[in-house]
């Protein structure tokens, strides 16, 4: 999008979509305060298979997020500490002969991170939640500090836009596809706002705390991302941002000089470690809930003394590590993550309508503000996004959304096998 207003509009639209979604999810989270996230809602409203689809895709995409983020942490760590490469070459040079040494080191760091945070959570809920609180606070402080530095220190280092021919704005369907493509990245970035509903059983007062956590987290995330992007626009022309794979790094270099790369990579590592820990916790709760409902092995509902579902955690960590090891082949799954997220939201928003009709008298400590209009708008936006993603992929000969559909179709035989195994004595 070659226009600063459209660039910011995409971030605003992504935030408003998340906010509309939170209005709907808050009702479900207080009506059904059970661990497991959106799987719980769709299974209750639409039946076992619909719940399994959401649980299957949510679990896979969350494990995939762990892998993707851990790999980036590995890449950034290798760049920050070049001495690691010499040590890796001397220690594992022979073992790493089947792949480039840099890729081997990145994957090794990523696997270590996935295992390390898995072991922290194995200790119990206090360790997992305590780690999350620390990393989230550090991430928030670091991002606000970066934004402040951009505005306070960046005035002397602003890049001047070189006059060029005005970029032609897309129109018609081209504009629609450009917006959908941009929203794919934005929605993936915003995702995580549903985090509290994965732990509703562990919240003391779900009727009060679930809505507060949902709305509070979304508003905080919106403020951070909007301020961060305004800071980038303050320092860099939109043409530079559009052609830069990592504009935050470019902005950091302008402000901090030769230390800029170190500063921004350190901030990003803190942010991503928080994401790894949170995704481990969420993936574990999805599998725990499916095991308890006998849509997966019942062992997945086994909890240790610390309150951690150990079998579910072990399976989630294993799949994340498997995705890391698969490397480039796993890239197709990464491209499909935003499609997974929105597909799950679509079924979740549908569940609000279904439960309002089938269970109107069930207590709802929080009722969706503006329903059915707000819920309907979120649902229509989700459907439009999914159709736009599929159509755009076909038009551009890309198949990320089709890979997502393929994995959803593959859920049916897995569902039948799980039901068969669960029914056996």
C-alpha positions in Angstrom: 0.0 0.0 0.0 1.9 3.1 -1.3 0.1 5.6 0.9 0.7 6.4 4.6 -3.0 6.8 5.3 -3.8 3.4 3.9 -0.8 1.9 5.7 -2.2 3.2 9.1 -5.8 2.3 8.0 -4.8 -1.4 7.7 -3.6 -1.4 11.3 -6.7 0.4 12.5 -9.0 -2.0 10.7 -7.0 -5.0 12.1 -7.4 -3.5 15.6 -11.1 -2.8 15.2 -11.7 -6.4 13.9 -10.0 -7.7 17.0 -12.1 -5.4 19.2 -15.3 -6.6 17.5 -14.2 -10.1 18.0 -13.5 -9.5 21.7 -17.0 -8.2 22.2 -18.3 -11.6 21.0 -15.7 -13.8 22.6 -16.2 -12.1 26.0 -19.8 -13.3 26.1 -18.8 -16.9 25.3 -15.9 -16.8 27.7 -18.1 -15.8 30.6 -20.9 -18.1 29.6 -18.6 -21.1 29.3 -15.6 -20.5 31.6 -13.6 -23.6 30.7 -10.0 -24.0 29.6 -9.5 -24.6 25.9 -10.3 -21.4 24.1 -12.4 -21.2 21.0 -12.6 -25.0 20.8 -14.9 -25.1 23.8 -17.3 -22.6 22.3 -17.6 -24.2 18.9 -18.0 -27.7 20.3 -20.7 -26.6 22.7 -22.6 -24.7 20.0 -21.9 -26.6 16.8 -21.1 -30.1 17.9 -18.1 -32.4 18.2 -16.7 -32.2 14.7 -16.9 -28.4 14.5 -15.1 -28.3 17.8 -12.5 -30.7 16.6 -11.9 -28.6 13.5 -11.2 -25.6 15.6 -9.2 -27.5 18.2 -7.1 -29.2 15.5 -6.4 -26.0 13.5 -5.9 -23.9 16.7 -3.5 -26.4 18.2 -1.5 -26.9 14.9 -1.3 -23.1 14.2 -0.3 -22.3 17.8 2.5 -24.9 17.7 3.4 -23.5 14.3 3.7 -20.1 15.8 6.0 -21.4 18.5 8.2 -22.8 15.8 8.2 -19.7 13.6 8.9 -17.3 16.4 11.6 -19.6 17.9 13.4 -19.7 14.5 13.4 -15.9 14.3 14.8 -15.8 17.8 17.5 -18.2 16.6 18.4 -16.0 13.6 18.5 -12.8 15.7 20.6 -14.5 18.4 23.1 -15.7 15.8 23.4 -12.1 14.5 23.8 -10.6 18.0 26.5 -13.1 19.0 28.7 -14.0 16.0 31.1 -15.9 18.3 28.4 -18.5 18.6 29.0 -19.4 14.9 32.7 -20.2 15.6 31.8 -22.3 18.6 29.1 -24.2 16.6 31.5 -24.8 13.7 34.2 -26.2 16.0 31.7 -28.3 18.1 29.1 -29.5 15.6 30.8 -29.0 12.2 30.6 -32.6 11.3 27.0 -33.1 12.5 25.8 -30.0 10.5 27.3 -31.2 7.2 23.8 -31.9 5.8 22.7 -28.3 6.0 24.3 -24.8 6.0 26.0 -24.1 9.3 24.0 -20.9 9.9 20.7 -22.8 9.4 21.9 -25.6 11.8 22.7 -23.1 14.5 19.4 -21.2 14.1 17.4 -24.5 14.3 19.4 -25.6 17.3 18.7 -22.4 19.2 15.0 -22.6 18.2 14.8 -26.1 19.5 16.5 -25.1 22.7 14.0 -22.3 23.2 11.0 -24.5 22.6 12.3 -27.1 25.0 13.4 -24.6 27.7 10.0 -22.9 27.9 8.3 -26.3 27.9 10.4 -27.3 30.9 9.5 -24.1 32.7 5.8 -24.8 32.3 6.3 -28.4 33.3 7.2 -27.1 36.8 3.6 -25.8 37.2 1.2 -23.0 36.6 3.2 -20.5 38.8 6.3 -21.0 36.7 4.4 -20.6 33.4 2.3 -17.6 34.4 5.2 -16.0 36.3 7.4 -16.2 33.2 4.6 -14.8 31.1 4.1 -11.8 33.4 7.8 -11.0 33.4 8.3 -11.3 29.7 5.1 -9.4 28.9 6.1 -6.5 31.1 9.6 -6.4 29.7 8.2 -6.5 26.1 5.7 -3.6 26.8 8.4 -1.4 28.5 10.8 -2.1 25.6 8.3 -1.2 22.9 7.2 2.0 24.6 10.8 2.9 25.1 11.5 2.4 21.4 8.5 4.5 20.4 9.6 7.3 22.8 13.1 7.2 21.3 11.8 7.5 17.8 9.9 10.7 18.6 12.4 12.2 21.0 15.7 11.3 19.3 14.5 10.8 15.8 14.0 14.5 14.8 17.6 14.9 13.8 17.7 11.7 11.8 14.6 11.8 9.7 15.0 10.5 6.2 13.8 12.9 3.5 11.7 11.3 0.9 13.2 11.6 -2.6 10.7 13.1 -5.0 9.4 10.4 -7.4 6.4 9.9 -9.5 3.3 9.5 -7.4 2.5 5.9 -6.8 -0.7 4.8 -8.3 -3.2 3.5 -5.8 -4.9 0.2 -6.6 -8.6 0.4 -7.4 -11.5 -2.1 -7.6 -10.6 -5.7 -6.9 -6.9 -4.9 -7.0 -7.5 -2.6 -4.0 -9.5 -5.3 -2.2 -6.8 -7.9 -2.7 -4.1 -5.5 -1.6 -6.1 -4.8 1.6 -6.6 -8.5 2.3 -3.0 -9.3 1.7 -1.9 -6.5 4.1 -4.5 -7.6 6.6 -3.1 -11.2 6.6 0.1 -9.9 8.2 -1.7 -7.5 10.5 -4.2 -10.1 11.8 -1.4 -12.5 12.4 0.5 -9.8 14.4 -2.6 -8.9 16.4 -3.5 -12.5 17.2 -3.1 -13.6 20.8 -5.8 -11.3 22.1 -8.0 -14.3 22.9 -5.4 -15.7 25.3 -7.4 -15.3 28.5 -10.2 -17.6 27.3 -7.8 -20.5 27.1 -7.4 -20.3 30.9 -11.0 -19.4 31.9 -11.1 -22.2 34.5 -7.9 -20.8 36.1 -9.4 -17.3 36.5 -10.9 -16.5 39.9 -13.8 -14.4 38.6 -14.4 -15.1 34.9 -17.5 -13.0 34.7 -15.5 -9.9 35.6 -11.9 -10.7 34.6 -12.3 -12.3 31.2 -13.9 -9.2 29.6 -11.4 -6.9 31.3 -8.5 -9.0 30.1 -9.8 -9.2 26.5 -10.6 -5.5 26.1 -7.5 -4.4 28.1 -5.1 -6.5 26.0 -6.6 -5.4 22.7 -6.5 -1.7 23.5 -3.0 -2.0 24.8 -1.8 -3.8 21.7 -3.6 -1.3 19.4 -1.9 1.6 21.2 1.5 0.0 20.9 1.2 -1.0 17.2 -0.3 2.3 16.1 2.3 4.4 18.0 5.1 2.2 16.7 3.9 2.6 13.1 3.4 6.3 13.5 7.0 6.5 14.9 8.2 4.7 11.7 6.3 7.1 9.5 7.9 10.0 11.5 11.3 8.7 10.7 11.0 7.1 7.3 9.0 7.9 4.1 6.3 5.4 3.2 8.3 4.5 0.0 11.2 3.3 2.2 8.9 1.4 4.6 7.1 -0.3 1.7 10.4 -1.6 0.2 12.0 -2.5 3.5 11.7 -6.1 5.0 12.6 -4.8 8.4 11.8 -1.0 8.7 12.0 -1.1 12.5 15.6 -2.1 12.2 16.3 0.8 9.7 14.6 3.2 12.1 16.7 1.9 15.0 19.9 2.3 13.0 19.0 6.0 12.3 18.4 6.7 16.0 21.1 4.6 17.7 23.7 4.4 15.0 26.0 1.3 15.1 24.1 0.1 18.2 20.7 0.2 16.4 20.8 -3.4 15.2 21.7 -4.6 18.7 18.9 -2.6 20.3 16.1 -3.6 17.9 17.1 -7.3 17.9 17.2 -7.4 21.7 13.7 -5.8 21.9 12.4 -8.3 19.3 13.9 -11.2 21.1 12.2 -10.2 24.4 8.9 -9.8 22.6 9.2 -13.2 20.9 10.2 -15.1 24.0 7.0 -13.9 25.6 5.1 -15.1 22.5 6.7 -18.6 22.7 5.8 -19.0 26.4 2.2 -17.8 25.8 1.7 -20.1 22.8 3.0 -23.1 24.7 0.4 -22.4 27.4 -2.5 -22.0 24.9 -1.7 -25.0 22.8 -1.5 -27.1 25.9 -4.9 -26.0 27.1 -6.5 -26.8 23.7 -5.2 -30.4 23.8 -6.2 -30.7 27.5 -9.8 -29.7 26.7 -10.0 -32.1 23.7 -8.6 -34.9 25.8 -11.1 -34.2 28.6 -14.0 -34.3 26.1 -12.6 -37.6 24.6 -11.9 -36.0 21.2 -8.3 -36.9 21.7 -6.5 -39.3 24.0 -7.7 -38.9 27.5 -4.1 -38.9 28.7 -3.9 -35.4 27.3 -6.1 -34.3 30.3 -3.6 -35.6 32.8 -2.4 -32.9 35.1 0.7 -32.9 37.4 1.0 -31.5 40.9 1.8 -28.1 39.6 -1.4 -28.0 37.6 0.2 -28.5 34.2 -1.3 -30.9 31.6 2.0 -32.8 31.1 1.0 -35.1 28.2 -0.6 -32.2 26.3 2.5 -30.0 27.0 4.9 -32.8 25.8 2.8 -33.3 22.6 2.7 -29.6 21.9 6.4 -29.1 22.4 7.2 -32.2 20.2 5.1 -30.8 17.3 6.7 -27.4 17.6 10.2 -29.0 17.5 9.1 -31.1 14.5 8.0 -28.0 12.7 11.4 -26.4 13.4 13.3 -29.4 12.1 11.1 -29.5 8.9 12.5 -26.1 8.1 11.6 -24.8 4.6 8.9 -27.4 4.2 7.2 -25.9 7.2 7.0 -22.5 5.5 3.8 -23.5 3.8 2.1 -23.9 7.2 3.4 -20.5 8.3 1.8 -18.8 5.3 -1.5 -20.4 6.2 -1.6 -19.3 9.9 -3.6 -16.1 9.4 -6.2 -18.1 7.4 -6.4 -20.6 10.3 -7.0 -17.9 12.8 -9.8 -16.2 10.8 -11.5 -19.5 10.0 -11.6 -20.2 13.8 -13.0 -16.8 14.5 -15.7 -17.3 11.9 -16.9 -20.4 13.7 -16.6 -18.7 17.1 -18.7 -15.7 16.0 -21.3 -18.1 14.5 -21.4 -19.8 17.9 -22.7 -16.6 19.5 -25.7 -16.5 17.2 -26.4 -20.3 17.7 -26.2 -20.2 21.5 -28.3 -17.0 21.7 -31.0 -19.0 19.9 -30.6 -22.5 21.4 -29.7 -21.5 25.0 -31.2 -18.0 25.6 -31.7 -18.6 29.3 -28.2 -19.7 30.2 -26.6 -17.0 32.5 -24.2 -14.7 30.7 -22.3 -12.5 33.1 -21.3 -10.4 30.1 -23.6 -10.0 27.0 -22.0 -8.9 23.7 -22.5 -5.1 23.3 -24.3 -4.2 20.1 -25.3 -7.8 19.3 -26.3 -8.8 16.6 -24.8 -5.9 14.7 -21.3 -6.0 16.2 -21.1 -9.8 16.0 -22.6 -9.8 12.5 -20.0 -7.3 11.3 -17.2 -9.3 12.8 -18.6 -12.5 11.1 -19.1 -10.8 7.7 -15.5 -9.3 7.9 -14.2 -12.8 8.6 -16.0 -14.4 5.7 -14.9 -11.6 3.3 -11.3 -12.0 4.5 -11.4 -15.8 3.8 -12.9 -15.4 0.3 -10.5 -12.7 -0.5 -7.5 -14.8 0.7 -8.6 -17.7 -1.4 -9.4 -15.6 -4.5 -6.2 -13.6 -4.1 -4.1 -16.8 -3.8 -5.6 -18.3 -6.9 -5.1 -15.0 -8.8 -1.5 -14.8 -7.8 -0.8 -18.5 -8.2 -0.1 -18.8 -4.5 -1.6 -21.6 -2.4 -1.2 -20.8 1.3 -5.0 -20.6 1.9 -5.4 -23.9 0.0 -2.8 -25.5 2.2 -4.9 -24.3 5.2 -8.0 -25.8 3.6 -6.1 -29.1 3.0 -5.1 -29.3 6.7 -8.8 -28.6 7.7 -10.0 -31.4 5.4 -7.3 -33.7 6.9 -8.9 -33.1 10.3 -11.8 -35.4 9.4 -9.9 -38.8 9.3 -8.0 -37.7 12.4 -11.3 -36.9 14.1 -12.7 -40.4 13.2 -9.6 -42.1 14.4 -9.6 -40.1 17.7 -13.3 -41.0 18.2 -12.6 -44.6 17.5 -9.7 -44.8 19.9 -11.5 -42.9 22.6 -14.5 -45.3 22.4 -12.3 -48.3 23.0 -12.3 -49.6 26.6 
